[in-house]
Amino acid sequence: MQISKAKSKKEILVIDDDSDTQLWLKKILEGAGYHCRFAANVDEGIQQVKEHASHLIILDYRLENEIGFEVVEFLRNSSHYKSIPIVMISASANKKVVLNAFIIGANEFLAKPLNPALLLQTIKKHLKLNELPSIKFEEDNAPSVQVKSIGDLIKINELGFILQSSIKLAPKTKLIFTSQYLKTMGASPCETVTNDVASVAKPGTYRNEVKFKGMDEATAKRIRNIKIT
């Protein structure tokens, strides 16, 4: 078995209504190896966060007739997204604006015109502070390796369940669970294997679809009769 560091592009969301700034940032960020998404106003920015949960956000202070602080307040009041680093940018970098940005939860404030080297240094610093270790396992007819992790079972039916944890599992990964809940339901003897590619619940947290194999009808019936209260 070959064990190597899993390298994947970090995703940065840029919220700025100026198309020239978007194009400039796209060139700088993609040239540094990052994947970019873009939004031009508060609503688009919040929607992008909900759909993709980027690793870091670059946010302009002034967006048309809106203030970027609305995005910061949404993120910092959300249990799912409050840890996403926010780098605010603005051509109006007076002391009052900068102070308010830090008070409501921005991590950094950079004045326009942006310095490419300083921008990339700032991004690298905050991504590193929020980075979780990532290991990729590649099988080549070698003995298996067991990795233990704690996760949350957030949805279940007789076909399988959704596992939320800090590990991004590859499709067709066999799992062994120590779960009193699954034991009580009679599902412990069943083989469990991941189905599709994991999705991002929030930065550093993944949702893996897991399916049951070999479940008997009595266990399936007990799970179907679960009442959500």
C-alpha positions, -999 to 999 in steps of 0.1 A, spaced: 0 0 0 13 34 -9 5 63 15 8 98 2 -4 133 9 -36 140 -8 -33 172 -28 -65 190 -38 -71 225 -49 -83 248 -22 -115 267 -32 -117 305 -28 -149 324 -31 -145 360 -44 -174 383 -37 -168 416 -56 -191 434 -80 -162 448 -102 -156 426 -132 -120 439 -137 -112 430 -101 -127 395 -106 -106 389 -137 -75 401 -119 -81 379 -89 -89 349 -111 -55 353 -128 -36 357 -96 -54 330 -76 -56 303 -103 -19 310 -112 -11 302 -75 -30 269 -78 -64 278 -62 -98 271 -76 -121 302 -77 -158 309 -76 -173 343 -80 -203 363 -67 -212 400 -74 -236 407 -44 -246 397 -9 -273 372 -20 -251 355 -46 -223 353 -21 -244 336 6 -259 312 -19 -224 302 -31 -213 296 5 -244 274 11 -237 254 -21 -200 250 -20 -186 259 15 -153 274 1 -121 272 21 -116 310 22 -136 341 11 -123 373 -4 -150 399 2 -152 435 -11 -165 460 15 -188 478 -9 -210 458 -33 -231 481 -55 -257 494 -30 -248 468 -3 -222 464 24 -201 433 25 -205 432 63 -238 414 58 -219 384 45 -196 384 74 -225 386 99 -242 357 82 -211 335 83 -201 343 119 -237 336 131 -238 302 113 -227 271 131 -218 255 97 -198 283 82 -184 305 110 -149 291 108 -144 301 71 -116 327 69 -127 361 55 -102 385 38 -120 419 33 -108 442 5 -117 478 -2 -105 511 -18 -121 528 12 -97 515 39 -102 542 65 -97 534 102 -134 532 110 -142 507 82 -112 485 91 -120 485 128 -157 476 121 -146 448 98 -125 432 125 -152 437 152 -178 418 132 -154 389 124 -132 395 93 -98 379 96 -79 404 75 -84 437 57 -64 446 26 -65 479 8 -70 482 -29 -51 483 -52 -41 448 -39 -5 437 -37 -3 402 -53 25 390 -30 8 402 2 -26 388 -9 -12 353 -16 8 354 17 -24 364 36 -44 336 19 -17 310 26 -15 320 63 -52 316 69 -56 284 49 -27 269 69 -44 279 102 -76 261 91 -60 231 75 -67 196 85 -43 167 78 -52 147 47 -39 113 38 -46 93 6 -45 55 6 -38 37 -26 -42 -1 -26 -18 -22 -47 -25 -58 -34 -10 -48 0 -25 -55 35 -54 -32 45 -50 -3 69 -75 7 95 -81 43 103 -103 52 133 -124 83 133 -155 97 151 -185 107 130 -222 116 131 -249 95 116 -273 121 103 -298 102 82 -307 65 79 -330 41 60 -330 4 52 -307 11 22 -280 30 41 -271 62 59 -252 95 57 -220 97 77 -206 131 86 -170 132 97 -136 149 92 -125 122 68 -133 123 30 -138 87 20 -133 73 -14 -162 54 -32 -164 17 -23 -145 20 10 -154 -7 34 -163 5 69 -165 -11 104 -187 8 129 -188 7 167 -222 22 171 -247 14 199 -275 28 177 -267 4 148 -263 -24 173 -297 -17 188 -313 -17 153 -297 -50 145 -276 -35 117 -241 -42 132 -236 -75 113 -243 -58 80 -214 -50 57 -211 -12 51 -194 4 21 -193 40 8 -213 47 -23 -206 80 -41 -179 107 -38 -182 125 -5 -197 160 -4 -185 190 16 -207 198 46 -184 227 57 -147 232 54 -130 202 69 -162 182 73 -175 157 48 -207 138 42 -203 102 30 -231 81 16 -229 46 31 -250 16 20 -258 -16 38 -251 -50 24 -267 -82 37 -294 -67 58 -322 -91 68 -359 -82 64 -365 -79 102 -338 -53 106 -350 -34 75 -385 -33 89 -373 -19 122 -354 9 104 -384 16 82 -406 20 113 -383 46 129 -404 77 139 -388 111 138 -400 133 166 
